[in-house]
């Protein structure tokens, strides 16, 4: 408080003694309230001079007001309150929003001459000064409403600057319980400020200001908040008995509050449980004599007497004092008085929403919004300023939360993911983001929200798994194959086609280019190599195939043809960092397949960028902020920026759609409601699992795994399901709800150049062993199928044929090789021989089924038919049981029917 170190004796110029000080007090009051009265005497002159030198200007600071978070109602433009944050629960009202009986109650009990004095009540102030001088104990009574308003302004100002609860208590002590000289000084300063206030503001303005600032116990401040807290009504709807109760509370708020019944019951020593002095307890309890009088004169009966006094002894006594003052002042009738006196105090305690625990169904979303306000410089230069604004600034914060989608997400998470699993630090979260705005629509989590430490109970947490270290206290989770997106995008940005073949046979990559941090070299022992999920062998294939099947080795060898630095830059420009906010380093090959910890919100935003034609929108959880005066404040900077070429985004979406279709790893998570989707699944070391999917409107990321530790989620069960597969059910239902609310259109067609078929040279492997042929073809980028053995005159096990044969073919072509069974005979060339000789020679070569074939008639033919060729052709290798047909030419084939001629070769040959 101003000049709080000055002593009363200093203020009064050395005057001392009861008579002198009493006179000074009277002079000061008289001089300030009725300055026209002539005052003389050296003591009076000195006192008035010193009084006038006290500070007189007291600015009325903005009240500490709660900040309220709102969410839009389903199917409506209206908003519903989510929760509040406050140091002081207060809902300021206008003068006509308070019932007149409340004004009567507070004035009769606290300042009955309020409208007659000029800020200081002569009688009350003099009594207080005399009492203080006599006993040196607590300063008592005497303060006008204006003085009490001053006191509350000073307390609030001091508390606003206090850093600890102890400092707040010192503020209150200095303003209310200073004794001796300091008590006199405080009274004089109150008087000076009160007089100045009344010269600047009207009586009604001061009275309203007092009722809006006064404490009514605990963190309840202001008459409207008190009415709602204690009785569940507004300040305009208070009854006489309720108004008298609240008017009584302000005299000693934490003694008379009625939200804690024990707070107003005395113990065996006659001392209130809040530690009130015996005298104050006795005084309040003594007011119950009014009940005794009513019982004695027959106005009430014994039952009414006991009911009225039950439970809130001190508070009831104080209420009776207020009612008696109102009766004496003529503010109420005798009947109204009796009715209020015999009515028991019946609170209807209504706890205000405060903190994220009260944001039922959206606790973790609330916690994320809170973190944004406390950490974004848009709300203040320091964390203290931002926290103070949140708890005292009276902001109205309109969030991006979609209640319908949030409700669906919360219910889905609750249905599939338990809040804990024995012997495991189990966690799960979902986050849905509007792709074309970055607005965060819903956040759900498996745990129950508890602010601060969970006390060792794994069912509770305050950490927002969907967020990062700054926004929710999480460092993220290894992203697994969801991170392969950035290698796919890097592949496309370099002009590669998704139908270009990459040899992804599982083997150690020897090095990778990194122009930012130095090349990665595989120097581990043994050499590092990628493993595919389920020990699936690698193969030569295309990024289309690798994406749909999430082949680790495929993406590792795609990255080996790129620059790790460029992959890292793509992730960064799409808003993806480590959970601690640092850039993804990309210095090791295993980072390509998602070994780094990323927040689910960042992953959702990245896939939303692909769905949004390559435009990345920074996530936002606040649509609008309005201050207590109705002014809209500047929001944290959030932008949407084209970070990918639309052709690249469209082609990536084309590949990612394969994940969600039949045969793709994410097909189980597809709600199959007709809305086109892109997506990706991911696992990391059997400890973390993911599904991320997006329509053109909404992207949803779901993570299920170990919040801490590495328990195998494929060997752990919950609700009859392997934990690893919970992600599919959760993602399917939440994305389905998003599709129902927001829809989604077809994705743009992919770029023709980025989907081109790439022709490559296929080696001819005939004559190689099966092993040599397979290796040669795979190294060249082809998949190989070994067909059944065929007859051939080459050695058994040697490739006798391949399909297709060597030459330029489309990348990704599947090659079938046919090994020899070693049982083949080569068909000899018998063309030009006499037909009978040709047939005989073929039989001697080992073929048991030889017959004449088609006869061609020619006048130039000789006297005997001559063989022209065979089927199978000469030089081919075939089985000895194969039918060999010999075609021939003759001068007379024996008729016009070629088929008959072919069937009767002896017609011409018999003469030969």
Beta strands, then each sheet from edge to edge (+ up, - down):
strand 1: 67-72
strand 2: 79-85
strand 3: 396-402
strand 4: 425-434
strand 5: 440-445
strand 6: 448-449
strand 7: 460-461
strand 8: 477-478
strand 9: 501-503
strand 10: 511-512
strand 11: 520-521
strand 12: 540-542
strand 13: 597-598
strand 14: 615-617
strand 15: 622-626
strand 16: 640-642
strand 17: 678-684
strand 18: 688-694
strand 19: 698-708
strand 20: 717-718
strand 21: 721-722
strand 22: 759-762
strand 23: 783-786
strand 24: 799-803
strand 25: 807-810
strand 26: 814-819
strand 27: 825-826
strand 28: 850-857
strand 29: 866-871
strand 30: 877-878
strand 31: 884-890
sheet 1: 2+ 1- 3- 15+
sheet 2: 5+ 4- 19+ 18- 17+
sheet 3: 6+ 7+
sheet 4: 8+ 13-
sheet 5: 9+ 12-
sheet 6: 10+ 11-
sheet 7: 14+ 16-
sheet 8: 20+ 21-
sheet 9: 22+ 25-
sheet 10: 23+ 26+ 24-
sheet 11: 27+ 30-
sheet 12: 28+ 31+ 29-
end
